[in-house]
């Protein structure tokens, strides 16, 4: 879902555009601002894809806003509303790529058409199917392979070399060895539910490579980044803010501080990366993003923290961008003893049932001819993976067979013993699925309660997402899945019901009722109420009193 911000210092124009675009059937998250300064606040808080703005405004005008937009969100489309006297400003605007302009006198149909064109341009930019082909040469170079191997070495516990800068120079790594680095992790799955998530290593690796290429294009310009694939087939990004842009410079342009600005930008761009993966590659990707940069010496600990957090997502996790706290106390290492248990543990933690069971069957079926000592070791290796998961999530009281995990002698044969482990694994995946659903239901109840208590305030998708620490696109999708209606429709219905209840009483004037449900301007409240009910607020009050 793209996010459109409407900006005009005249409240009636802003509200009118908001209501018109809300009812025209476009799948957009609409936000509004009544000044250039308020628009800058939106740009600092979240990704914005389309801005519909007046050119002439007091304080920060449209052209100044355009500079900030291109600095914050370079892929954003801008539509200017102008008067006949704005020729000079229009001339400057049309020299900038991604900018349209309309005369205010042209009416709503022209505005809707311009927004549709901007949406089409954004869709086209995310469907560049030849990206992978254009970069195939680069993918196959020894340099890229060497980089990936080098960082996998660091991620999985090796101590960084005393002179990292020399290694970076030799491998042509576009990051600064003297500055900390943000880390993000992407877990991939097929978008089509009809396809099995169990894929070959080669296909999974190819998909992950394609994702790194799309991300490289969409992250380019604002940050330095390097994507790679870890040994579990997930994508890892290492990201730095360019060193030539200081905090003082950022504040001078009305930006947030360093960490907040980088995180805001990365959350927004990873949402675009998710959309690009869906439209171009038919891949769904869940992203975990560290909330602060890590020193190179602590990179392995930060990576371990992210892997351990995979099992605590809300809902199915698909298309989610989640920020994780990386304070020092949470980065204790927790490594399994053998490589095969690493892979099983990774699939179990990430909820990849098909891939877990496929690997389980490969391990147990291929080893049945080995002697009892090896089979005993294999049994305990798999049991420890399950036992570790059960202990971390405190599930011992929910698994009836829990005591038998460490008692292989209770089974008549190794076939029976491994069948027991497989059945226990199935129970764990079922519990995980129900836990995700329960957490999703709790999150939706929390959002609904917040809406009921704050109907007189800003209830934008961005604000609600911030309240429960989700990214806006994920909250929108999760709410629709849980409630069967869009979040905006739910809020409108709640406001209408509250307004009706208040209008049935005599304590408040119609204007005061509008304020109680979030409408400062009486005209906006009247239009909103009549659109939903067919009568004005006063007509409704008169009717219920007769």
Wavefront OBJ file of the C-alpha trace (Angstrom):
o trace
v 0.000 0.000 0.000
v 1.348 3.421 -0.969
v 1.125 6.413 1.376
v -0.199 9.757 0.061
v 0.234 13.017 1.980
v -2.074 15.978 1.238
v -0.615 19.401 2.137
v -2.444 22.748 2.009
v -2.703 25.625 4.473
v -6.428 25.975 3.704
v -8.225 23.405 5.847
v -11.284 23.108 3.594
v -9.121 22.279 0.557
v -7.120 19.683 2.479
v -10.226 18.030 3.932
v -12.021 18.130 0.574
v -9.151 16.421 -1.212
v -8.910 13.858 1.599
v -12.605 12.982 1.365
v -12.546 12.841 -2.438
v -9.527 10.553 -2.618
v -10.895 8.392 0.212
v -13.946 7.605 -1.865
v -12.406 7.048 -5.306
v -11.408 3.398 -4.802
v -7.627 3.776 -4.794
v -5.806 1.540 -2.299
v -3.919 4.345 -0.551
v -3.051 5.212 3.035
v -4.079 8.882 3.164
v -2.516 11.446 5.509
v -2.995 15.222 5.669
v -1.029 18.232 6.833
v -2.143 21.850 7.125
v 1.314 23.417 6.697
v 4.737 22.727 5.248
v 6.130 22.297 8.764
v 3.512 19.654 9.619
v 4.341 17.913 6.329
v 8.016 17.787 7.338
v 6.971 16.075 10.566
v 5.252 13.373 8.494
v 8.347 12.970 6.307
v 10.476 12.481 9.413
v 8.103 9.911 10.909
v 7.349 7.573 8.011
v 7.831 6.765 4.349
v 5.729 8.881 1.991
v 5.207 7.730 -1.619
v 3.074 10.536 -3.095
v 2.721 14.146 -1.941
v -0.176 16.324 -3.185
v 0.739 19.877 -2.179
v -0.050 23.515 -2.722
v 2.939 25.514 -4.001
v 2.257 28.769 -2.175
v 2.036 28.342 1.600
v 3.238 30.535 4.481
v 6.470 29.430 6.158
v 7.717 26.370 4.278
v 6.306 26.548 0.738
v 5.914 23.750 -1.795
v 9.322 24.171 -3.424
v 11.111 24.034 -0.077
v 9.048 20.966 0.725
v 10.129 19.424 -2.586
v 13.782 19.682 -1.557
v 13.046 17.918 1.733
v 11.048 15.204 -0.032
v 13.864 14.429 -2.460
v 16.306 14.329 0.448
v 14.186 12.023 2.630
v 12.388 9.794 0.116
v 13.986 10.016 -3.344
v 11.417 7.667 -4.921
v 8.456 9.832 -3.817
v 6.178 11.352 -6.508
v 5.087 14.974 -6.084
v 1.926 16.619 -7.450
v 1.722 20.415 -7.119
v -1.557 22.343 -7.043
v -0.981 25.806 -8.498
v -2.695 29.050 -9.401
v -2.328 30.970 -12.659
v 0.229 33.296 -11.071
v 2.645 30.499 -10.140
v 4.437 30.212 -13.505
v 7.962 30.693 -12.129
v 7.440 28.098 -9.423
v 5.890 25.663 -11.889
v 8.815 26.090 -14.263
v 11.230 25.161 -11.474
v 9.073 22.204 -10.420
v 8.787 20.612 -13.860
v 12.577 20.482 -14.146
v 12.565 17.877 -11.335
v 11.878 14.197 -12.201
v 8.823 12.665 -10.561
v 6.908 15.985 -10.296
v 3.516 16.817 -11.836
v 1.551 20.047 -11.557
v -2.167 20.882 -11.812
v -4.112 24.114 -11.830
v -6.433 24.368 -8.836
v -9.259 25.253 -11.204
v -9.069 21.907 -13.041
v -11.183 20.042 -10.467
v -11.158 16.715 -8.692
v -11.176 14.404 -11.775
v -7.785 15.816 -12.845
v -6.437 15.332 -9.315
v -7.589 11.701 -9.249
v -6.032 11.089 -12.683
v -2.718 12.594 -11.525
v -2.702 10.390 -8.427
v -3.465 7.314 -10.557
v -0.550 8.234 -12.831
v 1.768 8.560 -9.814
v 0.641 5.132 -8.550
v 1.291 3.634 -11.997
v 4.787 5.147 -12.063
v 5.535 3.713 -8.615
v 4.284 0.288 -9.710
v 6.455 0.410 -12.821
v 9.517 1.305 -10.771
v 8.981 -1.807 -8.634
v 8.506 -4.135 -11.623
v 11.854 -3.909 -13.304
v 12.029 -7.594 -14.146
v 15.363 -7.256 -15.905
v 17.172 -6.171 -12.728
v 18.523 -9.637 -12.070
v 19.575 -10.141 -15.703
v 21.326 -6.769 -15.855
v 23.355 -7.616 -12.772
v 24.057 -11.285 -13.511
v 27.671 -10.577 -14.419
v 28.166 -8.833 -11.103
v 26.587 -11.714 -9.197
v 28.997 -14.241 -10.653
v 32.194 -12.380 -9.904
v 34.699 -13.806 -7.451
v 34.592 -10.477 -5.620
v 30.915 -10.858 -4.706
v 31.431 -14.472 -3.653
v 34.442 -13.489 -1.552
v 32.507 -10.698 0.168
v 29.685 -13.061 1.095
v 32.066 -15.670 2.464
v 33.989 -13.023 4.412
v 30.917 -11.663 6.175
v 29.434 -15.107 6.831
v 32.746 -15.768 8.585
v 32.180 -12.702 10.801
v 28.474 -13.340 11.407
v 29.050 -16.832 12.681
v 31.513 -15.927 15.396
v 34.953 -15.243 13.921
v 36.825 -12.322 15.474
v 37.326 -9.382 13.081
v 40.871 -8.902 11.800
v 42.955 -6.229 13.588
v 42.938 -4.154 10.402
v 39.418 -4.424 8.984
v 40.030 -1.479 6.670
v 42.707 -3.445 4.787
v 40.293 -6.371 4.263
v 37.559 -3.994 3.096
v 39.920 -2.371 0.629
v 41.056 -5.712 -0.834
v 37.464 -6.921 -1.281
v 36.195 -3.508 -2.493
v 33.598 -3.435 0.302
v 31.655 -0.108 0.178
v 31.481 0.298 3.977
v 33.622 2.126 6.518
v 35.531 -0.251 8.807
v 35.922 2.533 11.375
v 32.202 3.203 11.893
v 29.426 1.001 13.348
v 26.907 -0.619 11.043
v 23.150 -1.253 11.085
v 22.013 -4.801 10.410
v 18.785 -6.030 8.817
v 17.666 -9.595 8.180
v 15.132 -10.718 5.581
v 13.344 -14.080 5.755
v 11.860 -15.145 2.403
v 8.824 -17.220 1.515
v 6.762 -17.773 -1.602
v 3.835 -15.336 -1.853
v 1.547 -18.035 -3.278
v 0.090 -20.141 -0.480
v -0.485 -22.999 -2.949
v 3.249 -23.504 -3.380
v 5.223 -25.531 -0.878
v 7.721 -23.434 1.048
v 10.240 -26.288 0.726
v 12.542 -25.328 -2.142
v 15.948 -26.422 -3.281
v 19.022 -24.646 -2.012
v 19.740 -23.340 -5.518
v 16.262 -21.849 -5.950
v 16.305 -20.316 -2.486
v 19.773 -18.873 -3.108
v 18.683 -17.440 -6.479
v 15.624 -15.818 -4.887
v 17.729 -14.329 -2.090
v 20.199 -12.940 -4.634
v 17.358 -11.322 -6.575
v 16.114 -9.681 -3.373
v 19.575 -8.246 -2.634
v 19.624 -6.689 -6.119
v 16.217 -5.062 -5.728
v 17.212 -3.771 -2.307
v 20.501 -2.404 -3.621
v 18.621 -0.223 -6.103
v 16.041 1.051 -3.603
v 18.573 1.769 -0.843
v 21.036 3.474 -3.172
v 21.738 7.162 -2.582
v 20.668 7.746 1.014
v 22.745 5.035 2.690
v 25.708 2.746 2.052
v 24.621 -0.890 1.995
v 25.856 -4.370 1.290
v 23.565 -7.398 0.955
v 24.576 -11.035 1.356
v 23.082 -14.456 2.109
v 23.744 -16.287 5.363
v 24.168 -20.047 5.606
v 20.452 -20.501 6.353
v 19.421 -18.845 3.084
v 18.225 -15.573 4.648
v 19.306 -12.176 3.356
v 21.478 -9.998 5.591
v 22.071 -6.276 4.954
v 24.819 -4.186 6.516
v 23.978 -0.497 6.298
v 25.702 2.801 7.121
v 24.676 6.418 6.813
v 27.108 8.358 4.567
v 29.840 9.943 6.689
v 29.682 13.252 4.836
v 26.280 14.182 6.323
v 26.584 15.322 9.931
v 23.877 15.524 12.581
v 24.183 19.313 12.542
v 23.550 19.292 8.799
v 20.521 17.045 9.293
v 19.004 19.297 11.976
v 19.605 22.362 9.798
v 17.255 20.817 7.223
v 14.564 20.002 9.784
v 15.522 16.319 9.934
v 15.545 14.052 12.972
v 18.686 12.953 14.772
v 20.979 10.344 13.263
v 19.505 7.068 14.572
v 15.863 8.150 14.289
v 16.316 9.483 10.747
v 18.139 6.377 9.527
v 15.580 4.019 11.088
v 12.652 5.988 9.657
v 14.234 5.875 6.205
v 15.100 2.165 6.409
v 11.632 1.088 7.603
v 10.075 3.005 4.706
v 12.481 1.672 2.090
v 12.152 -1.915 3.294
v 8.380 -1.581 2.832
v 9.068 -0.613 -0.801
v 11.487 -3.535 -1.107
v 8.712 -5.826 0.145
v 6.329 -4.472 -2.504
v 8.977 -4.878 -5.207
v 9.609 -8.490 -4.159
v 5.890 -9.272 -4.343
v 5.298 -7.650 -7.733
v 8.556 -8.604 -9.474
v 9.606 -11.874 -7.819
v 6.382 -13.188 -6.201
v 8.281 -13.412 -2.930
v 7.115 -12.378 0.536
v 9.814 -11.087 2.867
v 9.719 -10.382 6.606
v 12.397 -7.949 7.764
v 14.025 -7.575 11.181
v 16.004 -4.350 11.639
v 18.379 -3.501 14.466
v 17.412 -0.297 16.270
v 21.011 0.940 16.524
v 24.318 0.404 14.741
v 26.636 -2.322 16.019
v 30.379 -2.242 16.360
v 32.095 -4.668 14.011
v 33.417 -6.685 16.968
v 29.820 -7.258 18.164
v 28.345 -8.080 14.754
v 28.072 -11.792 15.525
v 26.191 -11.121 18.791
v 23.728 -8.800 17.040
v 23.169 -11.448 14.376
v 22.481 -14.118 17.025
v 19.952 -11.805 18.684
v 18.066 -11.399 15.416
v 17.956 -15.128 14.765
v 16.579 -15.824 18.251
v 13.814 -13.263 17.743
v 12.387 -15.034 14.680
v 9.964 -17.120 16.755
v 8.271 -14.167 18.513
v 6.637 -12.449 15.554
v 2.978 -11.402 15.576
v 0.647 -13.075 13.072
v 2.307 -14.823 10.114
v 5.069 -12.191 9.938
v 4.886 -11.902 6.137
v 5.532 -8.346 4.887
v 6.399 -7.215 8.422
v 9.229 -4.762 9.137
v 10.156 -5.089 12.808
v 12.777 -3.119 14.736
v 14.678 -5.056 17.407
v 16.453 -3.647 20.455
v 20.161 -4.511 20.343
v 21.293 -3.419 23.809
v 24.372 -5.153 25.213
v 22.442 -7.346 27.664
v 20.534 -9.173 24.931
v 23.440 -10.353 22.810
v 24.610 -13.423 24.701
v 25.602 -16.174 22.293
v 23.551 -19.318 22.023
v 25.074 -21.673 19.460
v 24.007 -25.256 18.823
v 26.754 -27.920 18.800
v 26.457 -29.227 15.221
v 25.856 -27.755 11.759
v 22.877 -30.010 11.060
v 21.159 -28.843 14.256
v 21.878 -25.241 13.213
v 19.839 -25.708 10.062
v 16.996 -27.511 11.860
v 16.941 -24.863 14.579
v 16.839 -22.071 11.997
v 13.833 -23.599 10.218
v 12.056 -24.216 13.535
v 12.717 -20.673 14.784
v 11.532 -19.148 11.495
v 8.386 -21.289 11.340
v 9.379 -22.990 8.066
v 7.514 -26.244 8.676
v 7.927 -27.797 5.225
v 11.656 -27.155 5.111
v 12.164 -28.406 8.665
v 10.355 -31.676 7.953
v 12.114 -32.107 4.627
v 15.525 -31.758 6.294
v 14.398 -33.972 9.199
v 13.396 -36.735 6.767
v 16.642 -36.426 4.811
v 18.693 -36.760 7.994
v 16.779 -39.656 9.537
v 16.072 -41.630 6.345
v 19.668 -41.466 5.127
v 21.201 -42.511 8.447
v 19.109 -45.584 9.300
v 21.872 -47.939 8.091
v 24.493 -46.456 10.428
v 25.347 -48.106 13.723
v 23.625 -47.535 17.042
v 26.215 -45.027 18.382
v 25.683 -42.688 15.424
v 21.903 -43.021 15.537
v 21.984 -42.260 19.261
v 23.995 -39.107 18.549
v 21.565 -38.107 15.795
v 18.577 -38.695 18.079
v 20.053 -36.512 20.819
v 21.068 -33.831 18.309
v 17.483 -33.460 17.072
v 16.046 -33.828 20.593
v 18.253 -30.981 21.819
v 16.942 -28.715 19.037
v 13.354 -29.440 20.118
v 14.164 -29.264 23.813
v 15.921 -25.919 23.388
v 12.918 -24.503 21.556
v 10.493 -25.834 24.182
v 12.542 -24.342 27.016
v 12.953 -20.930 25.367
v 9.222 -20.621 24.809
v 8.294 -22.359 28.093
v 6.115 -24.966 26.360
v 6.924 -27.972 28.568
v 3.410 -28.040 30.045
v 1.844 -28.021 26.564
v 3.824 -30.962 25.167
v 2.591 -34.185 26.778
v 5.524 -36.201 25.448
v 8.121 -33.730 26.745
v 9.737 -36.134 29.330
v 10.425 -38.773 26.642
v 12.635 -36.507 24.513
v 15.768 -37.639 26.343
v 14.763 -41.324 26.630
v 15.414 -43.092 23.322
v 15.537 -46.455 25.117
v 11.745 -46.289 25.600
v 11.175 -47.045 21.887
v 11.179 -50.480 20.294
v 13.201 -49.337 17.262
v 15.047 -46.339 15.863
v 12.232 -45.939 13.337
v 9.753 -45.510 16.203
v 12.124 -43.125 18.002
v 12.502 -40.807 15.014
v 8.764 -41.007 14.282
v 8.207 -39.746 17.838
v 10.575 -36.782 17.253
v 8.803 -35.955 14.001
v 5.381 -35.993 15.694
v 6.701 -33.764 18.493
v 8.034 -31.340 15.881
v 4.553 -31.180 14.323
v 3.072 -30.302 17.714
v 5.559 -27.445 18.104
v 4.649 -25.964 14.722
v 0.948 -26.164 15.612
v 1.587 -24.376 18.909
v 3.631 -21.722 17.117
v 0.832 -21.077 14.637
v -1.783 -20.716 17.378
v 0.566 -18.418 19.329
v 1.014 -16.145 16.307
v -2.763 -15.972 15.865
v -3.284 -15.164 19.549
v -0.690 -12.371 19.477
v -2.324 -10.981 16.339
v -5.752 -11.002 18.038
v -4.309 -9.230 21.096
v -2.700 -6.569 18.898
v -5.977 -5.922 17.037
v -7.921 -5.662 20.310
v -5.366 -3.137 21.529
v -5.758 -1.060 18.357
v -9.550 -1.154 18.546
v -9.520 -0.049 22.182
v -7.153 2.810 21.310
v -9.463 3.935 18.497
v -12.493 3.994 20.800
v -10.611 6.104 23.347
v -9.135 8.576 20.827
v -11.870 9.234 18.255
v -11.304 12.969 18.669
v -7.624 12.725 17.696
v -5.450 11.880 14.699
v -6.063 8.205 13.902
v -3.833 7.887 10.882
v -2.447 4.492 10.022
v 1.038 5.791 10.821
v 0.046 6.842 14.339
v -1.760 3.586 15.105
v 1.164 1.548 13.772
v 3.544 3.516 15.971
v 1.339 2.863 19.002
v 1.816 -0.922 18.722
v 5.282 -0.733 17.120
v 4.336 -2.265 13.754
v 5.075 -0.836 10.339
v 1.917 0.729 8.794
v 1.569 -1.661 5.833
v 1.685 -4.713 8.081
v -0.891 -3.302 10.509
v -3.231 -2.489 7.614
v -3.016 -6.035 6.255
v -3.295 -7.679 9.691
v -6.358 -5.584 10.609
v -8.129 -6.445 7.339
v -7.412 -10.149 7.883
v -8.716 -10.078 11.454
v -11.741 -7.780 11.079
v -12.791 -8.160 7.449
v -12.790 -4.385 6.848
v -10.132 -1.809 6.148
v -8.825 0.081 9.157
v -10.027 3.399 7.716
v -13.554 1.988 7.255
v -13.570 0.741 10.827
v -12.535 4.166 12.140
v -15.215 5.925 10.067
v -17.881 3.530 11.342
v -16.755 4.078 14.950
v -16.878 7.846 14.495
v -20.357 7.675 12.975
v -21.677 5.559 15.864
v -20.134 7.906 18.433
v -21.545 10.940 16.600
v -25.045 9.401 16.511
v -24.912 8.668 20.227
v -23.849 12.246 21.011
v -26.461 13.740 18.665
v -29.210 11.823 20.429
v -28.424 13.814 23.562
v -28.968 17.522 24.208
v -25.678 18.367 25.918
v -23.585 19.283 22.870
v -23.996 21.472 19.833
v -23.479 19.909 16.401
v -20.088 21.657 16.112
v -19.018 20.209 19.477
v -20.098 16.724 18.398
v -17.876 17.059 15.322
v -14.889 17.972 17.482
v -15.557 14.948 19.729
v -15.176 12.627 16.709
v -12.121 14.290 15.185
v -13.529 17.046 12.955
v -12.493 20.585 13.881
v -14.292 22.147 10.893
v -18.091 21.935 10.984
v -18.289 21.729 7.175
v -16.023 18.686 7.131
v -18.076 16.962 9.850
v -21.316 17.653 8.002
v -19.957 16.255 4.722
v -18.566 13.190 6.483
v -21.824 12.476 8.370
v -24.087 13.000 5.365
v -21.940 10.781 3.149
v -22.262 7.949 5.671
v -25.929 8.358 6.682
v -27.614 10.312 3.896
v -28.662 13.140 6.245
v -26.897 16.031 7.940
v -26.136 15.883 11.673
v -28.907 18.382 12.422
v -31.411 16.432 10.320
v -30.466 13.249 12.189
v -30.912 14.987 15.573
v -34.305 16.368 14.547
v -35.435 12.948 13.300
v -34.548 11.051 16.473
v -36.361 13.622 18.607
v -39.671 13.345 16.773
l 1 2 3 4 5 6 7 8 9 10 11 12 13 14 15 16 17 18 19 20 21 22 23 24 25 26 27 28 29 30 31 32 33 34 35 36 37 38 39 40 41 42 43 44 45 46 47 48 49 50 51 52 53 54 55 56 57 58 59 60 61 62 63 64 65 66 67 68 69 70 71 72 73 74 75 76 77 78 79 80 81 82 83 84 85 86 87 88 89 90 91 92 93 94 95 96 97 98 99 100 101 102 103 104 105 106 107 108 109 110 111 112 113 114 115 116 117 118 119 120 121 122 123 124 125 126 127 128 129 130 131 132 133 134 135 136 137 138 139 140 141 142 143 144 145 146 147 148 149 150 151 152 153 154 155 156 157 158 159 160 161 162 163 164 165 166 167 168 169 170 171 172 173 174 175 176 177 178 179 180 181 182 183 184 185 186 187 188 189 190 191 192 193 194 195 196 197 198 199 200 201 202 203 204 205 206 207 208 209 210 211 212 213 214 215 216 217 218 219 220 221 222 223 224 225 226 227 228 229 230 231 232 233 234 235 236 237 238 239 240 241 242 243 244 245 246 247 248 249 250 251 252 253 254 255 256 257 258 259 260 261 262 263 264 265 266 267 268 269 270 271 272 273 274 275 276 277 278 279 280 281 282 283 284 285 286 287 288 289 290 291 292 293 294 295 296 297 298 299 300 301 302 303 304 305 306 307 308 309 310 311 312 313 314 315 316 317 318 319 320 321 322 323 324 325 326 327 328 329 330 331 332 333 334 335 336 337 338 339 340 341 342 343 344 345 346 347 348 349 350 351 352 353 354 355 356 357 358 359 360 361 362 363 364 365 366 367 368 369 370 371 372 373 374 375 376 377 378 379 380 381 382 383 384 385 386 387 388 389 390 391 392 393 394 395 396 397 398 399 400 401 402 403 404 405 406 407 408 409 410 411 412 413 414 415 416 417 418 419 420 421 422 423 424 425 426 427 428 429 430 431 432 433 434 435 436 437 438 439 440 441 442 443 444 445 446 447 448 449 450 451 452 453 454 455 456 457 458 459 460 461 462 463 464 465 466 467 468 469 470 471 472 473 474 475 476 477 478 479 480 481 482 483 484 485 486 487 488 489 490 491 492 493 494 495 496 497 498 499 500 501 502 503 504 505 506 507 508 509 510 511 512 513 514 515 516 517 518 519 520 521 522 523 524 525 526 527 528 529 530 531 532 533 534 535 536 537 538 539 540 541 542 543 544 545 546
